[in-house]
Amino acid sequence: MIYPIVAYGDPVLKKVAQDIDPKDASFDLKQLVADMFETMYNAQGVGLAAPQIGKSLRLFVVDAEPMDEENLKGFKKVFVNPEILEETGTPWAYEEGCLSIPTIRGDVERPEKLRIRYYDENWNAYEEEYHGMAARVIQHEYDHIEGILFTEHLPALKRRLLKSKLGNISKGKVRVDYRMRFPNL
């Protein structure tokens, strides 16, 4: 099932998401993960967090292989209840965008390495290190489950200049090739 992407301005994007209880039978985690990948691919994204489909859960999926970088070959993962343990290295800038904030991009500085603990959709536990673009994709999606949008990392002047564009996105005044849910429509 393809979910509509929640647009900028929806309160779910600003909430710290809740851990998923492995005993919670109110939804099928594997089906939700499959739906999130389908939704992400439909929108031509490389990552999608549960809040972006209106679910305040600590869950995100990534498939950064389309970015066509050598260290991203086969980088398709599910992160359930992730916890970034450490971020290290020299921060570096890269132009980011977001499916919930279409048409807006901006340079965001992030540390080059991270160590993260998480579960996959089968409740297998992992603790892994990532660097470069893989770390950046994880950091961007992790921000979503912490209620942080990439625009909050932009300089104050840039944020002020984007204010009217962000307002228009929340009102549905934006053209995209995927379904969205607008909070102020």
HUZI-V703745 format. One record per backbone hydrogen bond with DSSP energy under -0.5 kcal/mol. NH is the residue of the N-H (numbers start at 0). CO is the residue of the C=O. If there is no record, write none. Layout:
nh & co
NH & CO
NH & CO
This chain:
nh & co
2 & 0
4 & 178
5 & 51
6 & 180
7 & 99
9 & 6
12 & 9
13 & 10
14 & 11
16 & 14
16 & 144
17 & 55
21 & 19
23 & 20
24 & 22
28 & 26
31 & 27
32 & 28
33 & 29
34 & 30
35 & 31
36 & 32
37 & 33
38 & 34
39 & 35
40 & 36
41 & 37
42 & 38
43 & 40
44 & 39
47 & 60
49 & 58
51 & 48
52 & 49
53 & 50
54 & 49
55 & 53
56 & 54
57 & 17
58 & 56
59 & 78
60 & 47
61 & 76
62 & 45
63 & 74
65 & 62
66 & 63
67 & 64
71 & 68
72 & 69
74 & 71
75 & 73
76 & 61
78 & 59
79 & 77
79 & 118
80 & 57
82 & 116
84 & 82
84 & 114
85 & 114
87 & 112
91 & 109
93 & 107
95 & 93
95 & 105
100 & 97
101 & 98
103 & 100
105 & 95
107 & 93
109 & 91
112 & 87
113 & 129
114 & 85
115 & 127
116 & 82
117 & 125
118 & 79
119 & 123
122 & 119
125 & 117
127 & 115
129 & 113
131 & 111
133 & 130
134 & 130
135 & 131
136 & 132
137 & 133
138 & 134
139 & 135
140 & 136
141 & 137
142 & 138
143 & 139
144 & 140
145 & 141
145 & 142
146 & 143
147 & 142
151 & 148
152 & 149
153 & 150
158 & 154
159 & 155
160 & 156
161 & 157
162 & 158
162 & 159
165 & 161
166 & 162
167 & 163
168 & 164
169 & 165
170 & 166
171 & 168
172 & 167
173 & 171
175 & 173
180 & 4
181 & 179
183 & 169
184 & 181
